[in-house]
Amino acid sequence: MTTDHDPTVTEDELEQDLGPSRSQIKRERQALQALAERMVGMPRAELLRLSLSEATWAAIDETPRIKDLRARKRHWKRIANLLEREDMDAVHALLDEADARERAASARHHALERWRERLIAEEAALGEFIDTCPQVDRQHLRHLVRAARRDAEQGRPDAPRKLFRYLREVMDAAAD
């Protein structure tokens, strides 16, 4: 009489012998393919900071020529296979830096939008902005705010856009 379970083997030992599941392996492969797509979309100057193999560079350079969707999917798999042999710590560090830059740019953009909305909606916001950025041309800012309020009431986007651009210039100058 044979038994399927050896009483001397624990469940932990059984799980260790099996390794990752097929689903886990598939998820990891898909993550590598997404990473490959993202890397190809990055500027080449950033990718040059990585010490990628010649085969990986060749595959990355070949990407723009591939137009067919099915061929492109196979190509992402090819790049993912090549990336498995690369230093993934450096790749992840590069992508983390890019993510941090994107988050900072997004936060800056949202802050500028909030200032614009406050300047259009609130009278007191003008003084607060001038206190925040004392180098601002106050007369020009007041003119832009009045025009933005007038255009906002009429539903026109021109003056609010000009105000946003000016706020961006002022904040850029203040950051330098």
C-alpha positions in Angstrom: 0.0 0.0 0.0 1.5 3.3 -1.1 0.7 6.7 0.4 0.8 10.0 -1.4 2.2 11.8 1.6 5.5 11.1 3.4 5.0 11.9 7.1 8.7 12.9 7.4 8.4 15.7 4.9 6.8 18.9 6.2 4.5 21.2 4.2 7.2 23.9 4.1 9.7 21.5 2.5 7.1 20.6 -0.1 6.4 24.2 -1.0 10.2 25.0 -1.2 10.7 22.2 -3.7 8.0 23.4 -6.0 9.4 26.8 -6.7 7.3 29.7 -8.1 4.0 28.9 -9.7 3.4 29.1 -13.4 1.1 32.1 -12.7 3.9 33.8 -10.8 6.4 33.2 -13.6 3.9 34.6 -16.1 3.3 37.7 -14.0 7.1 38.3 -13.8 7.4 37.9 -17.5 4.6 40.4 -18.2 6.2 42.8 -15.7 9.5 42.5 -17.7 7.7 43.1 -20.9 6.0 46.2 -19.5 9.4 47.4 -18.3 10.8 46.8 -21.8 8.0 48.9 -23.3 8.6 51.7 -20.8 12.4 51.7 -21.4 12.0 51.9 -25.1 9.8 55.0 -24.6 12.5 56.8 -22.5 14.9 59.2 -24.0 18.1 57.6 -25.3 20.3 59.9 -23.2 18.8 58.4 -20.0 19.2 54.9 -21.3 22.9 55.5 -22.1 23.5 55.7 -18.3 22.8 51.9 -18.2 25.5 49.5 -19.3 23.3 47.4 -21.5 24.6 44.6 -23.7 25.1 45.1 -27.5 22.2 42.7 -28.2 19.9 44.7 -25.9 20.8 47.9 -27.7 20.2 46.3 -31.1 16.8 45.2 -30.0 15.9 48.6 -28.6 17.1 50.3 -31.8 15.1 47.9 -33.9 11.8 48.7 -32.1 10.7 51.7 -34.3 10.8 49.6 -37.4 8.2 47.1 -36.1 4.7 48.2 -37.0 2.6 45.0 -36.7 1.0 44.6 -33.3 1.7 40.9 -33.1 5.3 41.4 -34.1 5.6 44.2 -31.6 4.3 41.9 -28.8 6.9 39.3 -29.8 9.5 42.0 -29.8 8.7 43.1 -26.2 9.1 39.5 -25.2 12.5 39.4 -26.9 13.6 42.6 -25.1 12.3 41.2 -21.8 14.4 38.1 -22.4 17.5 40.2 -23.0 16.8 42.4 -19.9 16.8 39.3 -17.7 20.5 39.1 -18.4 21.1 42.8 -17.5 21.7 44.6 -14.2 18.1 45.1 -13.1 19.1 47.1 -10.1 20.4 49.8 -12.4 17.4 49.6 -14.6 15.0 49.9 -11.6 17.0 52.8 -10.2 16.8 54.7 -13.5 13.0 54.1 -13.7 12.6 55.2 -10.1 14.4 58.5 -10.9 12.2 59.0 -13.9 9.1 58.4 -11.8 10.3 60.8 -9.1 10.9 63.5 -11.8 7.4 62.9 -13.2 5.8 63.1 -9.8 7.6 66.4 -9.0 6.6 67.9 -12.4 3.0 66.8 -11.8 3.0 68.3 -8.3 4.5 71.5 -9.6 1.8 71.7 -12.3 -1.0 71.1 -9.8 0.4 73.8 -7.5 0.4 76.3 -10.4 -3.1 75.3 -11.3 -4.2 75.9 -7.7 -2.5 79.3 -7.6 -4.3 80.2 -10.9 -7.7 79.1 -9.6 -7.2 80.9 -6.3 -6.0 84.1 -8.0 -9.1 84.1 -10.2 -11.5 83.2 -7.4 -10.1 85.1 -4.3 -9.0 88.7 -3.9 -6.7 87.8 -1.0 -4.8 85.3 -3.1 -3.0 88.0 -5.0 -1.3 89.4 -1.8 -0.4 85.8 -0.8 1.2 85.1 -4.1 3.2 88.4 -4.0 4.4 87.5 -0.5 5.5 84.1 -1.8 7.2 85.4 -4.9 8.3 89.0 -4.2 10.2 89.4 -7.5 6.9 89.2 -9.5 5.9 92.1 -11.6 2.9 93.1 -9.6 1.3 95.4 -12.2 1.5 92.8 -14.9 0.2 90.1 -12.5 -2.8 92.2 -11.5 -3.5 92.9 -15.2 -3.4 89.2 -16.0 -5.6 88.3 -13.0 -8.3 90.9 -14.0 -8.3 89.6 -17.6 -8.4 86.0 -16.4 -11.4 86.8 -14.2 -13.2 88.5 -17.1 -12.5 85.6 -19.5 -13.5 83.0 -16.9 -16.8 84.7 -16.5 -17.3 84.6 -20.3 -16.1 81.1 -20.6 -13.0 81.9 -22.7 -9.7 80.1 -21.9 -7.2 82.6 -23.3 -6.5 84.9 -20.3 -6.4 82.0 -17.7 -3.8 80.3 -19.9 -1.7 83.4 -20.1 -1.9 83.8 -16.3 -0.8 80.1 -15.9 2.2 80.7 -18.2 3.2 83.8 -16.3 2.9 82.0 -13.0 5.0 79.2 -14.4 7.7 81.7 -15.5 7.7 83.4 -12.1 7.9 80.1 -10.2 10.7 78.9 -12.5 12.6 82.1 -11.9 12.1 81.8 -8.1 13.4 78.2 -8.2 16.6 79.2 -9.8 
